[in-house]
């Protein structure tokens, strides 16, 4: 039977990643207890676990809230992620299985199809395929310590719905990086894999910093794939 704290943790984590509780939102224990049908004790413990993951911050005398990341936070998080992800890719090059490589190739095809312009475009599915792609790399690295450290910095792209901030050129670049990383791993070349992953993470960092530093907190509407940032008569396009 699932413990109350595990159930509350799973619900709150999913809600934060889905944007139900956006960056800056206050997380009151009483309100969360009522919403999850639990007492305040499991809510409090769930918030502590989420704080360790970086999805919640607990402020003295002010309670918990979803962090509202500054450009400086983004730089720090992505610089750490670059180091850890590239190290994982380098280790994975000599450990990844043929089945893993075949699945990565399939995920590349699925992501490329999902970013195609038109009614079938689905950037949320791209995020899911992308997460699986990177999970394969991390698992192939065969380092529990490395994965544990990565888990503290990989949640931010999910919270910020990164792919909705990508321009057509950004999407094309991301797809090319995935293809090249898969090729580097298939070649069992750790140095190549590290280099591609480093460029991949730095490119994602540039996208978020570009959006975070925009005057209204959004990127240039002409470069975005989010229809909410376009004029009503502007077609949503991707690369």
Secondary structure, 3 states (H helix, E strand, C coil): CCCHHHHHHHHHHHHHHHCCCCCCCEECHHHHHHHHCCCHHHHHHHHHHHHHHCCCEEECCCEEECCCCCHHHHHHHHHHHHHHHHHHHHHHCCCCCHHHHHHHHHHHHHHHHHCCCCCCCCHHHHHHHHHHHHHHHHHHCCCHHHHHHHHCCCCHHHHCCHHHHCCHHHHHHHHHHHHHHHHHHHCCCHHHHHHHHHHHHHHHHHHHHHHHCCCCCCCCHHHCCCHHHCCCCCCCCCC
